[in-house]
Amino acid sequence: MKKLAHPVYVTQPALPPLKEFNLYLKEIWRSKIITNNGPYHQKFEQALADYLGVNHISVFSNGTLALMTAIQALRVTGEVITTPFSFVATTHSLWWNNIKPVFSDIEQEFFTLDPLKLEAAITPKTTAIMPVHVYGNPCQIEKLQTIADTYGLKIIYDAAHAFAVKREGKSVLNYGDLSILSFHATKVFNSIEGGAIISPDEKTKKRIDYLKNFGFANEVTVIEPGINAKMNELQAAYGLLQLKYVDEYIYRRKLLSHRYRDNLRNIEGISMLNDLPEVEHNYAYFPILVDVNHYGVSRDQLYDILKGYNIYARRYFYPLISHFPTYRGLESANPDNLPVAERISAQVICLPVYPDLPLNIVDLICEIIIKKGGPDASGRNK
Ligand SMILES: Cc1ncc(COP(=O)(O)O)c(C=O)c1O
């Protein structure tokens, strides 16, 4: 097997059928309602609430603005404890709100915030925790909630990866004070760009809806400096259509993930996350850990080997957020404070997974990994 003729990226968005989308577009062109809580926006919010099994959801133009607004809505200030093992938007949302992020380490099994280490990060200035259901893996929700309740802290879950994830039959989005989703093109469910906040009650949703619309409570009342984070009608219609297909997308992802697992089982130095029996996973990512001491090839070498075959895996999440210039001066960013996150970040690589990815490409990727890119993996070196 030679280098692939066409590149395979870590992900590729699934798009709804153009024919169906055209019908929605016609309707938008007819009504001339293109934004500001129009009919598709309202239908999309209702359909999402039904699909996800949540009571109150506000859609946003993207997940980052949803995070920033969630912080505003709860009037979080001072310091917030969060994970360095995430996409930068998690911590940026704090920074944009003038809040000091305090990094705490992750646990090694599922890479989410380690509740056992978290208490040590609490100071008199701590007002909230921002855990991430990273890769869609549910955090240790009860343990985090106990700490939050004991110290009087809010919890805002960055659930950007956790669309449709359930635990014991219940959506993970129903925990904490607020949860946010991202509907970015790279996610399991996309509305091109987009995001959402899940609120526990109608009152909170209302306040969030004001905040995403400049703070307008009515035509003449602005309650506080809100932002413009509204989703337009074209994206809401597109999102509404996507919902019809998302179960199929997740099913395909599951097949591919299981194929990876079957193929990569028992390779010395390669480890993978397992499904949890009580969790309905969404298979958003397929991370593997590469232990150079046992596999013989480093994570970065494997990344380059795959690239040589036109396969673009991604080292999510490397570097850690705590390594970026904005954050690395923080005391909590010291690598000695984050040993597990440092190790996982140095070993992790996410393999391609998306609904249209053919199974034979998964097999090929696995063959390259098994053979460590050597001459037997392909005809490349022959
Ligand atoms: C964990 C996490 N949080 C926040 C975001 C930000 O979402 P968005 O790209 O929709 O602004 C993303 C992804 O992009 C993410 O992966």
The ligand as a Gaussian input file, in Angstrom:
#p B3LYP/6-31G(d) Opt

LIG

0 1
 C      -13.128000      21.652000      24.933000
 C      -13.544000      22.787000      24.036000
 N      -14.037000      23.890000      24.602000
 C      -14.445000      24.926000      23.851000
 C      -14.380000      24.899000      22.475000
 C      -14.783000      26.097000      21.711000
 O      -15.870000      25.888000      20.879000
 P      -16.063000      26.740000      19.549000
 O      -15.037000      26.323000      18.566000
 O      -17.452000      26.378000      19.116000
 O      -15.953000      28.178000      19.908000
 C      -13.870000      23.740000      21.842000
 C      -13.763000      23.537000      20.404000
 O      -13.653000      24.194000      19.515000
 C      -13.423000      22.671000      22.650000
 O      -12.901000      21.566000      22.088000

